[in-house]
Amino acid sequence: MAGDDDDSWKSMFEASGNFDEIDCQIEGLGRIDAVEQLYVAHTQAAIDSIAK
């Protein structure tokens, strides 16, 4: 996905010319704070919806 091979997503994004910069994060989505917070909020909403 993030390698320099011609068929990687990174290479295809770069080749498209649609982006000023490509920044690859090589870690799971759960390690990204904004995603973690969204997951927590959705989990809390689900709990709140069944607790009523």
C-alpha positions as CSV (number, residue, x, y, z in Angstrom):
1,M,0.0,0.0,0.0
2,A,2.7,2.5,0.9
3,G,5.7,1.1,-0.9
4,D,7.4,2.5,-4.0
5,D,6.2,-0.3,-6.3
6,D,4.2,1.0,-9.4
7,D,1.1,-0.8,-8.2
8,S,1.1,0.6,-4.6
9,W,-1.7,3.0,-3.5
10,K,1.0,5.5,-2.7
11,S,2.5,5.4,-6.2
12,M,-0.9,5.6,-7.8
13,F,-1.9,8.6,-5.7
14,E,1.4,10.3,-6.6
15,A,1.0,9.5,-10.3
16,S,-2.6,10.9,-10.3
17,G,-1.2,14.4,-9.6
18,N,-4.3,15.2,-7.5
19,F,-2.4,15.6,-4.2
20,D,0.2,18.1,-3.1
21,E,1.7,15.6,-0.7
22,I,1.3,11.9,0.3
23,D,1.8,11.0,3.9
24,C,1.6,7.3,4.8
25,Q,1.0,6.2,8.3
26,I,2.1,2.6,8.8
27,E,-0.1,1.7,11.8
28,G,-3.6,0.4,12.5
29,L,-6.5,2.8,12.4
30,G,-7.1,2.2,16.1
31,R,-3.7,3.9,16.8
32,I,-4.9,7.2,15.3
33,D,-6.4,9.4,18.1
34,A,-9.2,10.8,16.0
35,V,-10.4,7.4,14.9
36,E,-10.1,6.1,18.5
37,Q,-12.2,9.0,19.8
38,L,-14.8,8.3,17.1
39,Y,-15.0,4.6,18.0
40,V,-15.4,5.5,21.7
41,A,-18.2,8.0,20.9
42,H,-20.0,5.5,18.7
43,T,-19.7,2.8,21.4
44,Q,-21.0,5.2,24.0
45,A,-24.0,6.1,21.8
46,A,-24.8,2.4,21.3
47,I,-24.6,1.8,25.0
48,D,-26.8,4.8,25.7
49,S,-29.4,3.7,23.1
50,I,-29.9,0.3,24.8
51,A,-29.8,1.6,28.4
52,K,-33.0,3.6,28.0
